[in-house]
Structure formats: structure tokens, C-alpha cells
Amino acid sequence: MKKVYLILAAFALLTLGMVSCDRNDDTTDNQTGPSVGGFDQNGASNALFSVAPGRTVRFSKGNLQYQASTGTWRFAEHQYDIIGEDNENISSTYTGWIDLFGFGTSGWNSGVNCYQPWSSSEISNDYSLEGRFASMQGDYARSDWGIYNAISNGGNQAGLWRTLTCDEWEYLFHRRPNAKSKCGLAKVAGKKGFVILPDSWSIPSGLTFNSGDAYDEQFSANTYTCSEWAQMESAGAIFLPDAGQRYGRIYEDNYNNVCYWTSTCTGTGYNDNFSTSFALVHTRSYTCFDFSEEDPSNGLSVRLVQVASSSAVGGFDQNGASKAVFSVDVNKTVRFSKGNLQYNTTGSHTVANGGTATGTWRFAENQYDIIGSDNENICPTYTGWIDLFGSGTSGWNSGAQCYQPWSSSSNDDDYLSVHIDQNAYVDWGIYNAISNGGNQAGLWRVLTDDEADYLLRSRFNCEYKFGGAIVNGQAGIVVLPDDWTHPSGIATGFIPARSLIDDCVNIYNSSEWSIMESAGAIFLPYPGYRYRGLYYYNGTIGWYYLKGTKWYNPGAVLQLYPEYFSSQYSPLGGPGSGNHTGLAVRLVKDTE
């Protein structure tokens, strides 16, 4: 028998008493007060749980289960439901249900030998790509059971759920406010496991809860019957049962260690690969919560979550910054400006190095607004607006001949010949005060090439969060925020399409876009480009300046074209037309 790779030594066999429950006794409609607990129609907890500063999640109504004969995924009917020994029947034709899975076995072909939920190989590298497959994130996000699959009683749509990361589990148990008081060992309906209380919690009348991580081999700190648990659940409590573990085709439940897969690793463990699970460890030498070094072939439990949305997640604040946030690195988020950057030679504005400069900068009134062919009028005396700029034309004297926003020379050598990131003042947002963007220099900046790549190709669930669109008749790309819930006012769901704009399926009039925008969506229009004083636009591509050093141009360029976002293309590059080409600028603000 294959041995589990655990931080702990083997525990003594724990015999559980079986309790028979009336299935109607555990209803989620038995509320003890306001609708703080229970689960919604898609199986997501009404109660919220903090997993990072400013980030809350809703837990699924039960552990994940799968039936191979019908290819159906579902959540357990009750939080304390486990399959147990029947997991030994795992196969591609088994007509029963299983609830213990090898790492990343969502059914998506990640390139490993074992990716199907019925996989039972005991060979570690059949699941792990020899260290290259280190997490269910980025290019491997579809290995996450909840992202790739529709859960039949969980909304029945792919992409609604996900697995928590190591950091999120750690924050939930150790770092959220009053974390230690909101977890504890328990036995529910005779099943041992762990209770997690929501951020806002009131104990139901007549019940008690003993928190903490004291050693308790019998899980007797908290014991609830089915009817008592119904009250706890209705107040928002979550229960993670000990479902045992599967090694190959052998089921075992003789450890006081409750293991659930996480979506990221801690950087240590089996082969320094993803072999780390969240574990409810409790011996005299360990606290209740820790991480366990698990072989990727082990069959462990999966409990999915949804990121909670806020009713005020979208729209823009008084300074034109999106209320919704967008991850551009593992620990960095930004807010987008309300529209593309525009310039007018009239008036004056303050600049970062003191004093004032000629002209006025502003953000477009609407995200879908572009100037178009009027950019051909660019010159020092043109009093209309422009929104296509040569490289490094923030107005700061970089030493290049062309550094003013109205520069239109067709000679590349007249423009900045060093990368944009080598002096901050070359950045339009850092050097200039934006009139409707806080009217103070230094509040905004251009994304870096690495940040743009992370936003579109590496952040969590990224492939479901952008797609081609036509908004108010204008073609472009929609980017959805980290926390996204499709608004009820839009009948059709957002399709993360990568097809040509002629085949676009995301089409919104101005009223519909207002609803999408209020939910947090950002739109980057295809604005065309200016080349040798002439404007070109064919409605199929947009170029936006970035800060970076990856390309020969002074900074990378974000190429917005649907096919560039598939796995074999990068959205970064250069337009191949020189530094003098007039391209669009969309600024962002770092979150505080």
C-alpha cells in the first residue's frame, strides 16, 4: 500500500459512531435570524469568510463529488456527507459517486498522464509534470475542478467556483480578525471534522461553540446532532468533514488528519512540486491548522469557494479610478482610469517637477470614446482633442527632439531612444495632472509589460475575464475585475471570446454597457493609430503603450487582438512601425 507523505506519524485508528439523520432535518431554510447563513440557489454560503485583506469568499454547500458514468459533478447534499470506502470503486465507468481526487484531476488535459477525475495511478509524476505543473493557476487554471467544470447543483456553469490557495487558507485560520475564535474541532452527525465560523457570527440560542486548536483525539470539543447542526449552518457555520484518503484504489480513514487540496504550493514538499494540501492536523505537537506534504497521486477532498461580490464593486470614483480592482502581480492590484487619455493644447496644468505646462489632459468621458481621424490635425496650435501619442511624449524634456504630446515627426530618431521605464517623467500619468483624474501630477501611471502579461495571462481565472466586444458600436476588448459577478440586468452571460471581431458575441448598447460598467467591467477600445500624420483604423486591433524593456521600441506595446490572447500568443510586442507612431494610452492607479 502506498504510504501518504505526511508531516505526522500515523495515528491510531479512530472508530466513528454512525448517526442516522432525517434528510429533512438539515434544511438550509431553518433560519435562526436574518439570512446570514444557509446557502443560495447555487449552493454558495450566504455568510462570508475573509481569505485576504479586502477579499471574502462563500463556501460551497458540501464537498465536491463526481459520477464517471454520467460525467456529472455535484456538491454533497449535506456538509457532513462523505463517500467513504466506495471511493475504492473509482473507474471511468463507475456508476456511483466519488469524492477523493488526485491533484488537478478536473478533466482538463494539462499535459500530464493523469488528469481525469477517475485517475488512480500511484505514480507521482503522472500528475505533476515533473515540477513544471506547480499550481492550479495561470496557464493551468483549468486544472481547478471548479473553474473547468459546471457543477450540476452549483449554478451549472463552468468558471463559477475555485479552490482556495495556501495563502488564503492560512489567512482564514490565522490572520483574519479574531481568527482563533472562529475555528474548532467538531463531530457533526457522527462525522469528525472542523468547523469554520464566518466573519460575522452569532451563536444560535441554546448551542455552544468551543474554539481553538487544543489536542482532542475524539473531536469532542463540539458535538452536534443533525438538528443542532441545522441551526449552526443557518447561522453561517461551515463544516469540513474528514472524508479519509485514497492511495491508489485503497481507502483509509485511520488518521486524525483532514486533508483538502489547495490550488498553490508553499514551495516545499514532494519533489519541491505541488504536493501540499491544507490539513487539519492535531496532535500534541501540532496545531489544528497546518499544511501537509501530500503526494499528488493521493486522493484527497475538494471544497470549492466563490469570491464574494460587492454591490459597489463597479463604476468609478470622483477621480476617475475604477472601484473594481485588477491583479497585475501576485500581491499587486490596480484601478483603471475611466477612459483613454486625451490632450488639448489649450489651458495649462501642473507637472511633477513643479510649475505648469501648456495644455490640458483628461480621461475620455466614456470608456468606448475614441477621437478617430481628428488625430490627423495634431500640431502645437490645434485646439481640438487628440488621443494618439508618439513614444515618450508626456511633455517632459527627455532630451529627445520630440517629447511634446503634439509631436508628429515621422523620424524615429526624433523620439525617445531609451526605454520608457528609465525615467518616470516620461510616463504621461506620472508627469502630468489629469484634469478629471484628481488634477494632481503623479497619481497615475502606465502598466508595465509584466503587469499586462499577468493581468491577461496569469492572474486567477484570467481566461474567463477578457474577451472581444462591441460597445456602443465600438470594437475593443472587455477586461473583467478580479471579483466579478455577471449583472442580472444583462440577459446573456459574458463569453470570453478570442475570435475575430466580426464573429463577436459580446455586443452591448450604451445602456447595457452602463450595467456592465457598474459591475466593474473595463473596456479598452480599438482606437486606431496615427502613422506619418495619417490616421488608420480597421476595427480589429488596438495598440496601447506599456512600460518595459522587452522590445526594441521605447517600452512594450499591448496588442489588443483576440487571437493574441490564446496560449500560443503573447499580447505583448511592438507595432513594428517605429517610435513616432501615435498609439493609445490607458492609465492605472495603484491600490492603497
C-alpha positions as CSV (number, residue, x, y, z in Angstrom):
1,M,0.0,0.0,0.0
2,K,1.3,3.4,-0.9
3,K,2.1,5.5,2.2
4,V,0.9,9.1,2.5
5,Y,3.6,11.7,2.8
6,L,2.6,13.4,6.0
7,I,4.2,15.8,8.4
8,L,2.9,13.5,11.1
9,A,3.4,9.9,12.0
10,A,0.5,7.5,11.6
11,F,-2.3,8.0,14.1
12,A,-4.2,5.4,16.0
13,L,-7.4,4.1,14.4
14,L,-10.4,6.2,15.3
15,T,-13.7,4.5,15.3
16,L,-16.7,6.7,14.5
17,G,-20.2,6.1,15.7
18,M,-22.7,6.4,12.9
19,V,-25.7,8.6,13.4
20,S,-28.8,8.3,11.3
21,C,-30.3,11.6,10.2
22,D,-33.6,12.6,8.8
23,R,-32.7,14.2,5.5
24,N,-35.3,16.8,6.0
25,D,-33.8,17.7,9.3
26,D,-30.8,19.6,7.8
27,T,-32.6,22.2,5.8
28,T,-30.9,25.4,5.0
29,D,-34.2,27.3,5.2
30,N,-34.3,26.9,9.0
31,Q,-33.0,30.4,9.7
32,T,-32.4,31.5,13.3
33,G,-32.4,35.1,12.4
34,P,-31.6,37.3,9.3
35,S,-30.4,35.5,6.2
36,V,-26.8,35.4,7.3
37,G,-26.4,31.7,6.9
38,G,-27.5,28.8,4.8
39,F,-26.9,28.6,1.1
40,D,-28.3,30.3,-2.0
41,Q,-29.9,28.6,-5.0
42,N,-26.4,27.9,-6.5
43,G,-25.1,26.2,-3.3
44,A,-22.9,29.2,-2.2
45,S,-23.0,30.2,1.5
46,N,-24.8,33.4,2.3
47,A,-22.2,34.0,5.1
48,L,-18.8,35.5,4.1
49,F,-15.3,34.4,5.1
50,S,-12.2,36.6,4.8
51,V,-9.3,34.9,3.0
52,A,-7.2,38.1,2.3
53,P,-7.4,41.8,3.2
54,G,-10.5,43.0,1.3
55,R,-11.3,39.6,-0.1
56,T,-14.1,37.4,1.1
57,V,-15.5,34.1,-0.2
58,R,-18.6,31.9,0.0
59,F,-18.1,28.2,0.6
60,S,-19.9,25.5,-1.3
61,K,-22.7,23.6,0.4
62,G,-20.7,20.4,0.6
63,N,-17.6,18.6,-0.6
64,L,-17.2,18.0,-4.4
65,Q,-18.4,14.7,-5.8
66,Y,-18.2,13.1,-9.2
67,Q,-20.1,10.3,-11.1
68,A,-18.0,8.9,-14.0
69,S,-20.8,7.0,-15.8
70,T,-22.7,10.3,-16.5
71,G,-19.8,12.8,-16.2
72,T,-21.6,14.7,-13.6
73,W,-20.2,17.0,-10.9
74,R,-22.1,18.0,-7.8
75,F,-21.8,19.2,-4.2
76,A,-22.7,16.8,-1.4
77,E,-26.2,17.3,-0.2
78,H,-25.0,18.0,3.3
79,Q,-21.8,19.4,4.6
80,Y,-21.1,16.3,6.7
81,D,-21.7,13.8,3.7
82,I,-18.7,11.7,2.7
83,I,-18.5,8.8,0.3
84,G,-16.0,6.8,2.3
85,E,-15.0,3.3,1.2
86,D,-16.9,3.4,-2.0
87,N,-14.1,5.6,-3.4
88,E,-12.3,2.3,-4.0
89,N,-14.6,1.7,-6.9
90,I,-13.1,4.6,-8.8
91,S,-13.0,4.0,-12.6
92,S,-14.1,5.6,-15.8
93,T,-17.3,3.6,-15.9
94,Y,-18.3,3.6,-12.2
95,T,-22.0,4.5,-11.7
96,G,-21.6,5.5,-8.1
97,W,-20.1,8.7,-6.7
98,I,-16.6,9.5,-5.6
99,D,-15.3,12.4,-3.5
100,L,-11.5,11.9,-3.3
101,F,-9.4,13.1,-6.2
102,G,-5.7,13.2,-7.3
103,F,-4.2,16.6,-7.7
104,G,-5.5,18.7,-10.7
105,T,-7.9,16.0,-11.9
106,S,-10.5,18.3,-13.2
107,G,-10.8,16.5,-16.6
108,W,-8.8,19.2,-18.4
109,N,-5.8,17.8,-20.3
110,S,-2.9,19.8,-18.7
111,G,-0.3,17.6,-20.4
112,V,0.1,15.1,-17.5
113,N,-0.8,11.4,-17.8
114,C,-3.5,11.5,-15.1
115,Y,-5.9,14.4,-15.3
116,Q,-9.3,12.7,-15.3
117,P,-11.3,12.6,-12.0
118,W,-11.2,8.8,-12.1
119,S,-7.4,8.6,-12.3
120,S,-6.0,6.2,-9.7
121,S,-2.3,5.8,-10.7
122,E,0.1,5.8,-7.7
123,I,2.9,7.4,-9.8
124,S,3.5,10.9,-8.7
125,N,4.8,12.3,-12.0
126,D,1.6,11.1,-13.7
127,Y,0.0,14.1,-12.0
128,S,2.8,16.7,-11.7
129,L,4.7,17.2,-15.0
130,E,8.0,16.8,-13.0
131,G,7.8,20.1,-11.3
132,R,6.6,22.3,-14.1
133,F,3.0,21.8,-13.0
134,A,3.3,23.6,-9.7
135,S,-0.2,25.1,-9.1
136,M,-3.7,25.3,-10.5
137,Q,-3.1,28.9,-11.6
138,G,-2.2,30.8,-14.7
139,D,-1.9,28.5,-17.7
140,Y,-3.0,25.6,-15.5
141,A,-6.1,27.3,-14.0
142,R,-8.4,24.8,-15.8
143,S,-6.9,22.0,-13.7
144,D,-9.0,23.5,-10.9
145,W,-12.2,21.4,-10.6
146,G,-14.4,24.5,-10.1
147,I,-13.0,26.6,-12.9
148,Y,-13.1,23.9,-15.6
149,N,-16.4,22.2,-14.8
150,A,-20.1,23.1,-14.4
151,I,-21.3,21.9,-11.1
152,S,-24.8,20.5,-11.5
153,N,-26.2,21.9,-8.3
154,G,-23.8,24.8,-8.1
155,G,-25.1,27.0,-10.9
156,N,-24.3,24.5,-13.6
157,Q,-21.9,26.8,-15.4
158,A,-18.1,26.5,-15.7
159,G,-16.0,29.1,-14.0
160,L,-18.2,29.9,-11.1
161,W,-16.1,28.1,-8.5
162,R,-12.5,27.7,-7.5
163,T,-10.1,26.1,-5.0
164,L,-8.5,28.2,-2.2
165,T,-4.8,28.9,-2.3
166,C,-2.4,28.1,0.5
167,D,-2.2,31.8,1.5
168,E,-5.9,32.1,1.6
169,W,-6.3,29.1,3.9
170,E,-3.6,30.4,6.1
171,Y,-5.2,33.9,6.3
172,L,-8.6,32.3,7.1
173,F,-7.3,30.3,10.0
174,H,-4.5,32.6,11.4
175,R,-4.7,36.2,10.2
176,R,-8.3,37.3,9.7
177,P,-9.8,39.3,12.6
178,N,-10.4,37.0,15.6
179,A,-9.3,34.1,13.6
180,K,-8.5,31.8,16.5
181,S,-12.1,32.2,17.9
182,K,-13.7,31.2,14.6
183,C,-12.5,27.6,14.2
184,G,-12.5,24.4,16.1
185,L,-12.7,20.6,16.1
186,A,-16.2,19.1,15.9
187,K,-18.2,16.0,15.4
188,V,-21.3,16.6,13.3
189,A,-23.9,13.8,12.8
190,G,-21.2,11.4,14.0
191,K,-18.6,12.7,11.4
192,K,-15.4,14.1,12.7
193,G,-14.1,17.3,11.1
194,F,-13.5,21.0,11.5
195,V,-16.0,23.9,11.9
196,I,-15.2,27.4,10.5
197,L,-17.3,30.3,11.5
198,P,-18.0,33.3,9.2
199,D,-16.6,36.8,9.7
200,S,-19.9,37.9,11.3
201,W,-21.2,35.4,13.7
202,S,-23.8,35.0,16.5
203,I,-24.3,31.6,18.2
204,P,-27.8,30.2,17.9
205,S,-29.7,30.2,21.1
206,G,-29.2,27.1,23.2
207,L,-26.0,26.0,21.5
208,T,-22.3,26.4,22.3
209,F,-19.1,26.5,20.3
210,N,-15.7,25.8,21.7
211,S,-13.0,27.3,19.5
212,G,-9.2,26.6,19.5
213,D,-6.7,24.0,18.5
214,A,-6.2,22.0,21.6
215,Y,-5.4,18.3,21.2
216,D,-8.6,16.3,21.0
217,E,-8.3,12.8,19.6
218,Q,-12.0,12.2,19.7
219,F,-13.0,15.6,18.1
220,S,-15.3,16.0,21.1
221,A,-14.8,19.7,21.6
222,N,-18.1,20.3,19.7
223,T,-20.7,17.7,19.1
224,Y,-23.8,18.4,17.1
225,T,-26.8,16.3,16.1
226,C,-28.4,16.8,12.7
227,S,-31.0,19.2,14.0
228,E,-28.4,21.1,16.1
229,W,-26.1,21.4,13.0
230,A,-29.0,22.8,11.0
231,Q,-29.2,25.7,13.4
232,M,-25.4,26.2,13.3
233,E,-25.5,26.1,9.5
234,S,-28.4,28.6,9.3
235,A,-26.2,30.9,11.4
236,G,-23.4,30.6,8.8
237,A,-21.1,27.9,10.1
238,I,-19.1,25.7,7.6
239,F,-18.1,22.1,8.3
240,L,-15.2,20.3,6.6
241,P,-15.6,16.6,7.3
242,D,-12.8,14.1,7.5
243,A,-13.5,12.1,4.3
244,G,-10.5,9.9,4.6
245,Q,-7.8,9.5,1.9
246,R,-7.4,7.2,-1.1
247,Y,-4.0,5.7,-2.1
248,G,-4.4,4.1,-5.5
249,R,-7.6,2.1,-5.0
250,I,-7.2,1.7,-1.3
251,Y,-9.3,3.8,1.1
252,E,-8.1,4.7,4.6
253,D,-9.6,6.7,7.3
254,N,-7.3,5.9,10.3
255,Y,-5.6,9.3,10.6
256,N,-6.7,12.2,12.7
257,N,-5.7,14.4,9.8
258,V,-8.2,16.0,7.4
259,C,-6.7,16.9,4.1
260,Y,-8.1,19.2,1.4
261,W,-6.3,20.2,-1.8
262,T,-5.1,23.8,-2.2
263,S,-4.5,25.4,-5.6
264,T,-1.0,26.6,-4.8
265,C,2.0,25.2,-3.0
266,T,4.2,26.6,-0.3
267,G,7.4,25.9,-2.3
268,T,8.3,22.8,-0.3
269,G,7.2,19.2,-0.3
270,Y,7.4,16.2,-2.5
271,N,10.0,16.9,-5.3
272,D,9.6,20.6,-4.5
273,N,6.4,20.3,-6.5
274,F,2.8,21.0,-5.8
275,S,2.3,18.3,-3.1
276,T,0.9,20.5,-0.4
277,S,-2.6,20.2,1.0
278,F,-4.5,22.1,3.6
279,A,-4.6,19.7,6.6
280,L,-6.4,19.8,9.9
281,V,-3.5,18.5,11.9
282,H,-4.0,17.9,15.6
283,T,-1.5,16.0,17.7
284,R,0.2,17.1,20.9
285,S,3.0,18.6,18.8
286,Y,1.0,20.3,16.1
287,T,-1.8,22.9,16.0
288,C,-5.1,22.2,14.3
289,F,-4.2,24.0,11.1
290,D,-1.1,23.4,9.1
291,F,0.0,22.2,5.6
292,S,0.6,18.5,4.9
293,E,3.1,17.3,2.3
294,E,1.0,15.1,0.1
295,D,1.9,13.0,-3.0
296,P,0.0,14.4,-6.0
297,S,-1.4,10.9,-6.6
298,N,-3.2,10.8,-3.3
299,G,-7.0,11.0,-3.4
300,L,-8.0,14.0,-1.2
301,S,-11.1,16.1,-0.6
302,V,-12.0,19.2,-2.5
303,R,-14.1,22.1,-1.1
304,L,-14.8,24.9,-3.5
305,V,-15.5,28.6,-3.0
306,Q,-16.9,31.6,-4.8
307,V,-15.3,35.1,-4.5
308,A,-18.0,37.3,-2.9
309,S,-19.0,40.4,-4.9
310,S,-19.9,43.8,-3.5
311,S,-22.9,45.9,-4.6
312,A,-20.5,48.9,-5.0
313,V,-17.8,47.0,-6.9
314,G,-18.0,48.8,-10.1
315,G,-18.2,52.3,-11.6
316,F,-15.6,55.0,-11.0
317,D,-14.8,57.3,-8.1
318,Q,-14.7,61.1,-8.1
319,N,-11.1,61.0,-9.5
320,G,-12.0,58.6,-12.4
321,A,-10.5,55.5,-10.9
322,S,-12.4,52.2,-11.1
323,K,-13.8,50.9,-7.8
324,A,-13.1,47.4,-9.0
325,V,-9.5,46.2,-8.7
326,F,-7.4,44.1,-11.1
327,S,-4.5,41.9,-10.2
328,V,-1.3,42.7,-12.1
329,D,1.1,40.7,-9.9
330,V,0.8,38.2,-7.1
331,N,0.4,40.9,-4.4
332,K,-0.4,44.0,-6.5
333,T,-3.7,45.3,-7.8
334,V,-4.6,48.5,-9.8
335,R,-7.6,50.6,-10.7
336,F,-8.2,51.6,-14.3
337,S,-8.9,55.1,-15.4
338,K,-12.4,55.8,-16.7
339,G,-11.3,56.2,-20.3
340,N,-8.3,56.6,-22.7
341,L,-6.0,59.6,-22.2
342,Q,-6.7,62.7,-24.2
343,Y,-4.9,66.0,-24.7
344,N,-5.8,69.6,-25.8
345,T,-3.3,72.4,-26.4
346,T,-5.5,75.0,-24.6
347,G,-5.2,75.9,-20.9
348,S,-2.4,74.8,-18.6
349,H,-1.7,72.1,-16.0
350,T,0.7,71.4,-13.2
351,V,3.6,68.9,-13.7
352,A,5.5,66.6,-11.4
353,N,8.8,68.6,-11.2
354,G,7.0,71.8,-10.3
355,G,5.4,74.6,-12.2
356,T,3.0,74.4,-15.1
357,A,2.9,73.2,-18.7
358,T,0.8,74.2,-21.7
359,G,-2.4,72.3,-22.5
360,T,-5.0,70.1,-20.7
361,W,-5.0,66.4,-20.1
362,R,-8.2,64.4,-19.4
363,F,-9.7,61.0,-19.5
364,A,-12.3,60.2,-22.1
365,E,-15.9,60.7,-20.8
366,N,-16.8,57.1,-21.7
367,Q,-14.7,54.0,-21.9
368,Y,-15.7,53.5,-25.5
369,D,-14.9,57.0,-26.7
370,I,-12.1,57.5,-29.3
371,I,-11.0,60.6,-31.2
372,G,-10.5,58.9,-34.6
373,S,-9.5,60.8,-37.7
374,D,-9.3,64.1,-35.9
375,N,-5.9,62.9,-34.7
376,E,-4.6,63.9,-38.1
377,N,-4.9,67.6,-37.0
378,I,-2.2,67.1,-34.4
379,C,0.1,70.3,-34.1
380,P,1.1,72.8,-31.5
381,T,-1.9,75.1,-32.3
382,Y,-4.7,72.6,-32.8
383,T,-7.4,73.3,-30.2
384,G,-9.3,70.1,-30.6
385,W,-8.6,66.8,-28.7
386,I,-6.2,64.0,-29.6
387,D,-5.7,60.6,-28.1
388,L,-2.8,59.0,-30.1
389,F,0.7,59.9,-29.0
390,G,4.3,59.2,-30.0
391,S,6.6,57.4,-27.7
392,G,7.5,59.3,-24.6
393,T,5.6,62.4,-25.4
394,S,4.5,63.3,-21.9
395,G,5.7,66.9,-22.2
396,W,8.8,66.3,-20.1
397,N,12.0,67.2,-21.8
398,S,13.7,63.8,-22.1
399,G,16.5,65.2,-24.3
400,A,14.7,63.9,-27.4
401,Q,13.7,66.4,-30.1
402,C,10.1,65.2,-29.9
403,Y,8.7,65.0,-26.4
404,Q,5.6,67.2,-26.6
405,P,2.2,65.5,-26.9
406,W,1.6,67.3,-30.2
407,S,4.8,65.9,-31.8
408,S,4.1,64.4,-35.2
409,S,7.6,64.0,-36.8
410,S,7.8,60.8,-38.8
411,N,11.5,60.4,-37.9
412,D,12.1,57.7,-35.3
413,D,15.3,59.3,-34.1
414,D,13.4,62.4,-33.0
415,Y,11.7,60.5,-30.3
416,L,13.0,59.0,-27.1
417,S,15.6,56.4,-27.8
418,V,15.7,54.8,-24.3
419,H,13.1,52.7,-22.6
420,I,10.1,54.4,-21.0
421,D,10.8,52.9,-17.6
422,Q,14.3,54.6,-17.4
423,N,12.8,57.9,-16.2
424,A,9.4,58.1,-14.5
425,Y,8.6,61.5,-16.0
426,V,8.3,60.0,-19.5
427,D,5.1,58.4,-18.2
428,W,2.1,60.6,-19.1
429,G,0.3,59.9,-15.8
430,I,3.3,60.5,-13.5
431,Y,4.4,63.8,-15.1
432,N,1.0,65.4,-15.7
433,A,-2.0,66.4,-13.7
434,I,-5.1,64.9,-15.3
435,S,-8.0,67.4,-15.1
436,N,-10.7,64.9,-14.4
437,G,-8.4,62.4,-12.7
438,G,-7.7,64.2,-9.4
439,N,-5.9,67.1,-11.1
440,Q,-2.6,66.3,-9.4
441,A,0.6,65.1,-11.0
442,G,1.8,61.6,-10.0
443,L,-1.5,60.0,-9.3
444,W,-1.5,57.7,-12.4
445,R,0.9,55.6,-14.4
446,V,1.2,53.2,-17.4
447,L,1.1,49.5,-16.8
448,T,4.4,47.6,-17.2
449,D,4.8,44.8,-19.8
450,D,5.0,42.2,-17.0
451,E,1.8,43.6,-15.4
452,A,-0.1,43.5,-18.6
453,D,1.0,39.9,-19.2
454,Y,0.0,38.9,-15.6
455,L,-3.4,40.6,-16.0
456,L,-4.3,38.8,-19.2
457,R,-2.4,35.5,-18.9
458,S,-1.5,34.7,-15.3
459,R,-4.0,36.1,-12.7
460,F,-6.5,33.8,-11.2
461,N,-9.2,32.6,-13.7
462,C,-7.8,35.0,-16.3
463,E,-9.0,33.2,-19.3
464,Y,-12.6,33.8,-18.2
465,K,-12.0,37.5,-17.6
466,F,-11.5,39.1,-21.0
467,G,-12.9,38.9,-24.5
468,G,-13.7,40.7,-27.7
469,A,-16.7,43.0,-27.5
470,I,-18.6,45.8,-29.4
471,V,-19.7,48.5,-27.0
472,N,-22.0,51.3,-28.3
473,G,-20.8,50.3,-31.8
474,Q,-17.1,50.5,-30.9
475,A,-15.0,47.4,-31.2
476,G,-12.5,46.5,-28.4
477,I,-11.7,44.2,-25.5
478,V,-13.5,43.8,-22.2
479,V,-11.5,43.0,-19.1
480,L,-13.3,41.8,-16.0
481,P,-12.1,42.6,-12.5
482,D,-10.7,40.0,-10.0
483,D,-14.1,39.8,-8.2
484,W,-16.8,39.5,-10.9
485,T,-20.4,38.7,-10.8
486,H,-22.4,38.9,-14.0
487,P,-25.1,41.6,-13.5
488,S,-28.7,40.4,-13.6
489,G,-29.6,43.2,-16.0
490,I,-27.7,41.6,-18.8
491,A,-29.7,38.6,-20.2
492,T,-26.7,36.8,-21.8
493,G,-23.6,35.8,-20.0
494,F,-20.2,37.3,-20.9
495,I,-18.4,35.0,-23.4
496,P,-14.6,35.1,-23.1
497,A,-14.3,35.0,-26.9
498,R,-11.0,35.0,-28.7
499,S,-12.4,35.0,-32.2
500,L,-12.3,37.8,-34.8
501,I,-14.3,40.8,-34.0
502,D,-16.6,40.0,-37.0
503,D,-17.8,37.0,-35.0
504,C,-18.1,38.9,-31.7
505,V,-20.8,37.6,-29.4
506,N,-20.5,40.3,-26.7
507,I,-22.4,43.2,-28.0
508,Y,-23.7,46.0,-25.7
509,N,-25.6,49.2,-26.4
510,S,-24.8,52.2,-24.2
511,S,-27.5,51.2,-21.6
512,E,-26.3,47.6,-21.4
513,W,-22.7,48.8,-21.0
514,S,-23.7,51.0,-18.2
515,I,-24.9,47.9,-16.3
516,M,-21.7,46.0,-17.1
517,E,-19.6,49.0,-16.1
518,S,-21.4,49.3,-12.8
519,A,-20.5,45.7,-12.1
520,G,-16.8,46.5,-12.6
521,A,-16.1,45.8,-16.3
522,I,-13.4,47.7,-18.2
523,F,-13.4,48.3,-21.9
524,L,-10.3,49.0,-24.0
525,P,-11.4,50.2,-27.4
526,Y,-9.6,49.7,-30.6
527,P,-8.7,53.4,-31.2
528,G,-6.7,53.0,-34.4
529,Y,-3.3,54.5,-34.8
530,R,-1.5,57.6,-36.4
531,Y,1.3,56.9,-38.8
532,R,3.2,59.7,-40.6
533,G,0.4,62.1,-39.8
534,L,-2.3,59.9,-41.2
535,Y,-5.0,58.0,-39.2
536,Y,-5.6,54.3,-39.8
537,Y,-8.4,52.2,-38.4
538,N,-9.8,48.9,-39.4
539,G,-11.6,47.9,-36.2
540,T,-9.7,44.8,-35.5
541,I,-6.7,45.8,-33.4
542,G,-5.7,48.3,-30.7
543,W,-2.2,49.3,-29.5
544,Y,-1.6,50.7,-26.0
545,Y,1.8,51.9,-24.6
546,L,3.3,50.0,-21.7
547,K,6.5,50.5,-19.6
548,G,9.1,47.8,-20.1
549,T,12.3,46.6,-21.6
550,K,11.3,43.6,-23.6
551,W,11.2,45.1,-27.0
552,Y,13.2,47.4,-29.3
553,N,10.7,50.2,-29.0
554,P,10.9,52.6,-26.0
555,G,8.6,50.3,-24.0
556,A,6.5,47.4,-24.8
557,V,3.1,47.7,-26.5
558,L,-0.1,45.9,-25.5
559,Q,-1.5,44.5,-28.7
560,L,-5.3,44.0,-28.3
561,Y,-6.3,41.4,-30.8
562,P,-8.4,38.4,-29.7
563,E,-6.1,35.7,-31.2
564,Y,-3.1,37.2,-29.3
565,F,-4.6,36.0,-26.0
566,S,-4.6,32.3,-26.7
567,S,-2.0,30.1,-25.1
568,Q,0.4,30.2,-28.1
569,Y,0.5,34.0,-28.4
570,S,1.6,36.9,-26.2
571,P,-0.4,40.1,-26.1
572,L,2.9,42.0,-25.8
573,G,5.1,43.2,-28.6
574,G,5.8,46.2,-30.8
575,P,3.7,47.6,-33.7
576,G,6.7,47.3,-35.9
577,S,6.2,50.9,-37.2
578,G,8.6,53.0,-35.1
579,N,8.6,55.3,-32.2
580,H,6.8,58.0,-34.0
581,T,3.6,56.0,-34.4
582,G,0.7,57.5,-32.5
583,L,-0.7,54.9,-30.1
584,A,-3.3,55.0,-27.3
585,V,-2.6,55.4,-23.5
586,R,-4.7,53.9,-20.7
587,L,-3.6,54.8,-17.2
588,V,-3.9,53.0,-13.9
589,K,-3.7,53.8,-10.3
590,D,-2.1,51.6,-7.7
591,T,-4.5,50.5,-4.9
592,E,-3.6,51.8,-1.5
